[in-house]
Amino acid sequence: MRDVMFTNETYHKKILNLNMFYLRIQKEHAYFLQTLIPPKQADLIKSITHFHEEYQYLIQETMNIGAGILEVSDYMVTNYTLSMEKLTAFLTGHPIDTDLTILELNLATQPVIKEWDKNLKEAVTQLNQKITSLNREFIKLHNDVLEMVSACGILLNTYPSFLLHMKEELIHYNELLPNIISYFENDNLKFKSIEFWNNMMLDHAIFTHSFLDPKNEIELLSRAATFINSFEQLSNRNNLTIKLTEDFRDFIVQITEGIFNCEISSMMNPLYCDHILREVNFYLYLLKYSL
C-alpha cells in the first residue's frame, strides 16, 4: 500500500466524497425498508420515511458544503441511477426525489474550482456529527425491526439476513466516521475496510442469486453461484481481487440492464441493482487506491 500525506483540502474533499457515497446508500436502505414493510405497520413505515428524508437532507447539505470541491464518481451515482429511480418509484408507488440525483449528475459535469475555505473544516466536522447521530438512530430502528422479525411479530418481505446486511453496512459507516482522519493514511484501517467490503461482495452475490427466478434464470443463477464461490474463497488482496470484482461489476451491469428492459425474471427492486453496482464500484475504488 502507498503511504500518502494529505493536505487539509484533499482530506476534506475525500471525506465529502465518502459521505456522498454512504449517505445515498443509507437513503436507499431506508427506501428499500419502506417497500418491504407491510402497510399494516403504518407507524413503522412513517419512522422509516423520516430516515429516508433525513438522509436526503444530509446529501443536499453535503453537496452545498462541497460545491466546487466534490468530484462525482461512479460509486456515488451511475448512468443508470436516475432511470432506475424513476422505474422503481413507478412500480412501488413510493416516491423518490429524483431532483437530488439530477443535481448530483450535474456536479459531475462541473469543474472542481473552489479554493480552500478555512471554514470548511468546521462545516465538515458538524456534518459528520449530524450523520453519526442519525446513523445511531437508524441502527436502533434496524435492531427493533430485527427483534420484531425474530419474534414473528412482523411480515418482512425479504430475508432477515438482508436487513442484517444493511445494518452491517450502516455500522461500518458509523465506525468509519470518527476514524476518518487516520483512515486515509492508516494501512490497517484501509485493509479492514477492504476485508469488510469483500464480505459485502459475497453477500451481494448471494442475494442476487436468491432474488433471481429459480426456474427461468438458470444461466444467471449459475454465474451468480460462481461469484459466491469465488468471493468465499478469496483470502488475499491482490490483482485477482480486482479482476474478480471487475467481472462481478460487469455481471451486475448485465442484471441492471436486464431488469430495466424487463428481460430478467426476478424479485429484485430495480434500484437495488444500481445500488449494488455503486457498492461494487466503491470496492474497486478502495482496491485500486490501496494497492
C-alpha positions in Angstrom: 0.0 0.0 0.0 1.0 3.6 -0.6 1.8 6.0 2.3 0.3 9.3 1.3 0.2 12.5 3.3 -2.9 14.6 2.6 -3.3 18.4 2.7 -6.4 19.7 4.6 -8.1 20.4 1.3 -7.6 16.9 -0.1 -8.6 15.4 3.2 -11.9 17.2 3.4 -12.6 16.6 -0.3 -12.2 12.8 0.3 -14.5 13.0 3.4 -17.2 14.7 1.4 -16.8 12.2 -1.4 -17.1 9.3 1.1 -20.2 10.9 2.7 -21.8 11.3 -0.7 -21.4 7.5 -1.3 -22.5 6.3 2.1 -25.4 8.8 2.6 -27.0 7.7 -0.7 -26.6 4.1 0.3 -28.4 4.7 3.6 -31.1 6.8 2.0 -31.8 3.8 -0.3 -31.7 1.4 2.6 -34.5 3.4 4.2 -36.3 3.4 0.9 -36.0 -0.4 0.5 -37.3 -0.9 4.0 -40.3 1.3 3.2 -41.2 -1.1 0.3 -40.5 -4.2 2.4 -42.7 -3.4 5.4 -46.4 -4.3 5.0 -49.0 -1.4 5.1 -50.3 -2.7 8.5 -47.1 -1.3 10.1 -48.1 2.3 9.3 -46.2 3.9 12.3 -43.1 1.9 11.5 -43.2 3.0 7.8 -43.6 6.6 9.0 -40.5 6.3 11.1 -38.6 4.7 8.1 -39.8 7.5 5.8 -38.3 10.0 8.3 -34.9 8.4 7.9 -35.2 8.5 4.2 -36.0 12.2 4.2 -33.2 13.0 6.7 -30.6 11.2 4.6 -31.8 13.2 1.6 -31.3 16.5 3.6 -27.8 15.4 4.5 -26.9 14.6 0.9 -28.1 18.1 0.0 -26.1 19.6 2.8 -23.0 17.7 1.7 -23.4 19.0 -1.9 -23.8 22.5 -0.5 -20.7 22.3 1.5 -18.8 20.6 -1.2 -19.9 22.8 -4.1 -16.9 23.3 -6.3 -14.9 20.6 -4.4 -16.8 17.4 -4.8 -15.6 15.0 -7.6 -18.6 12.9 -8.5 -17.6 9.3 -9.2 -19.3 6.2 -10.4 -19.5 4.9 -6.8 -21.8 7.9 -5.9 -24.1 7.9 -8.9 -24.1 5.9 -12.2 -25.6 6.4 -15.7 -28.4 4.0 -14.5 -29.3 5.7 -11.2 -31.9 8.2 -12.4 -33.6 5.7 -14.7 -33.8 3.0 -12.0 -35.1 5.6 -9.5 -37.9 6.6 -11.9 -38.8 2.9 -12.7 -38.7 1.9 -9.0 -40.9 4.8 -7.9 -43.4 3.9 -10.7 -43.5 0.2 -9.8 -43.7 0.6 -6.0 -45.7 3.8 -5.6 -43.2 5.1 -3.1 -41.9 8.5 -4.4 -38.1 9.2 -4.9 -36.7 12.7 -5.1 -35.0 12.4 -8.5 -34.1 16.1 -8.4 -31.4 15.2 -5.9 -29.9 12.7 -8.4 -30.1 15.3 -11.2 -28.2 17.8 -9.1 -25.6 15.2 -8.4 -25.2 14.2 -12.0 -24.8 17.9 -12.9 -22.0 18.2 -10.4 -20.2 15.5 -12.4 -20.0 17.8 -15.4 -18.7 20.8 -13.5 -15.0 21.6 -13.0 -13.5 21.5 -9.5 -12.8 25.1 -8.9 -13.4 26.0 -5.3 -10.3 27.2 -3.4 -9.5 26.1 0.2 -12.0 27.6 2.7 -10.8 27.9 6.2 -14.4 27.4 7.4 -14.7 24.1 5.5 -13.1 22.0 8.4 -15.8 23.1 10.8 -18.6 22.6 8.3 -17.4 19.0 7.6 -17.0 18.3 11.4 -20.5 19.4 12.1 -21.8 17.4 9.1 -20.2 14.3 10.4 -21.7 14.8 13.8 -25.2 15.0 12.3 -24.5 11.9 10.3 -23.3 10.0 13.3 -26.3 10.9 15.3 -28.7 9.9 12.6 -26.9 6.7 11.9 -27.2 5.7 15.6 -30.9 6.2 15.5 -31.2 4.2 12.2 -29.1 1.4 13.8 -31.7 1.2 16.6 -34.5 1.0 14.1 -32.8 -1.9 12.4 -32.4 -3.6 15.8 -36.1 -3.0 16.6 -37.3 -4.5 13.3 -35.0 -7.5 13.6 -36.4 -8.2 17.0 -39.9 -8.0 15.6 -38.9 -10.4 12.8 -37.3 -12.9 15.2 -40.4 -12.8 17.4 -42.6 -13.4 14.4 -44.3 -10.1 15.0 -44.0 -8.7 11.5 -44.0 -9.9 8.0 -40.8 -8.7 6.3 -41.0 -9.1 2.5 -37.4 -10.1 2.3 -34.9 -12.3 4.1 -33.9 -11.2 7.7 -30.3 -11.6 6.6 -30.9 -8.9 4.0 -31.9 -6.5 6.8 -28.9 -7.6 8.8 -26.7 -6.9 5.8 -28.0 -3.3 5.6 -27.4 -2.9 9.3 -23.8 -4.1 8.9 -23.1 -1.5 6.3 -24.6 1.2 8.4 -22.5 0.2 11.5 -19.3 0.1 9.3 -20.1 3.7 8.1 -20.6 4.9 11.6 -17.5 3.3 12.9 -15.6 4.9 10.0 -16.6 8.5 10.7 -14.7 9.1 13.9 -11.5 7.4 12.4 -11.8 9.1 9.1 -8.8 11.4 9.6 -6.4 8.4 10.1 -8.2 6.2 7.6 -6.6 7.8 4.6 -3.1 7.3 6.0 -3.5 4.1 8.0 -2.9 0.8 6.1 -4.5 -1.3 8.8 -7.8 0.7 8.7 -7.8 0.5 4.9 -7.2 -3.2 5.0 -10.1 -3.7 7.4 -12.4 -1.7 5.2 -11.3 -3.8 2.2 -12.0 -7.0 4.2 -15.4 -5.7 5.1 -16.4 -4.8 1.5 -15.1 -8.2 0.3 -17.6 -9.8 2.7 -20.3 -7.4 1.4 -19.5 -8.6 -2.2 -20.1 -12.1 -1.1 -23.5 -11.0 0.3 -24.4 -9.2 -2.9 -23.6 -12.4 -4.9 -25.7 -14.4 -2.5 -28.7 -12.0 -2.6 -28.5 -11.6 -6.4 -28.7 -15.4 -6.6 -31.6 -15.7 -4.2 -33.6 -12.9 -5.9 -33.4 -14.5 -9.4 -36.3 -16.7 -10.6 -35.1 -20.3 -9.9 -36.9 -21.8 -12.9 -36.4 -19.1 -15.6 -32.9 -17.7 -15.0 -30.7 -20.9 -14.9 -27.7 -19.3 -16.7 -27.7 -16.2 -14.5 -28.1 -18.3 -11.4 -25.1 -20.4 -12.4 -23.0 -17.3 -12.9 -24.1 -15.9 -9.5 -23.2 -19.2 -7.9 -19.7 -18.9 -9.4 -19.2 -15.5 -7.9 -20.4 -16.7 -4.5 -17.8 -19.5 -4.6 -15.1 -17.1 -5.7 -15.7 -14.5 -3.0 -15.9 -17.2 -0.4 -12.5 -18.5 -1.3 -10.9 -15.1 -1.5 -8.4 -14.6 1.3 -5.8 -12.1 0.0 -5.9 -8.7 -1.6 -4.2 -8.8 -5.0 -4.8 -8.2 -8.7 -7.0 -11.3 -8.8 -9.3 -9.5 -6.3 -9.6 -6.6 -8.8 -10.2 -8.8 -11.8 -12.9 -10.8 -9.9 -14.6 -7.7 -8.8 -14.5 -6.2 -12.3 -16.1 -9.3 -13.6 -18.7 -9.1 -10.9 -19.4 -5.5 -11.8 -19.9 -6.5 -15.4 -22.4 -9.1 -14.2 -24.3 -6.6 -12.1 -24.4 -4.2 -15.1 -25.9 -7.1 -17.1 -28.5 -7.7 -14.4 -29.3 -3.9 -14.1 -29.8 -3.5 -17.8 -31.9 -6.8 -18.0 -34.1 -5.7 -15.1 -34.6 -2.2 -16.7 -35.5 -3.7 -20.0 -37.9 -6.3 -18.5 -35.7 -9.2 -19.8 -34.9 -10.9 -16.5 -37.4 -12.7 -14.2 -36.6 -11.8 -10.6 -37.8 -10.4 -7.3 -35.3 -7.5 -7.4 -36.2 -3.9 -6.8 -34.8 -2.1 -9.9 -33.0 0.5 -7.8 -31.3 -2.3 -5.8 -29.4 -3.3 -9.0 -27.9 0.1 -9.3 -27.4 0.2 -5.6 -25.2 -2.9 -5.7 -23.4 -1.5 -8.8 -22.3 1.6 -6.9 -21.1 -0.5 -4.0 -19.1 -2.7 -6.3 -17.6 0.4 -7.9 -16.7 1.7 -4.4 -15.0 -1.6 -3.6 -13.0 -1.3 -6.8 -12.0 2.3 -5.9 -10.8 1.0 -2.5 -8.8 -1.8 -4.1 -7.1 0.4 -6.8 -6.4 3.2 -4.3 -4.9 0.9 -1.7 -2.8 -1.5 -3.8 
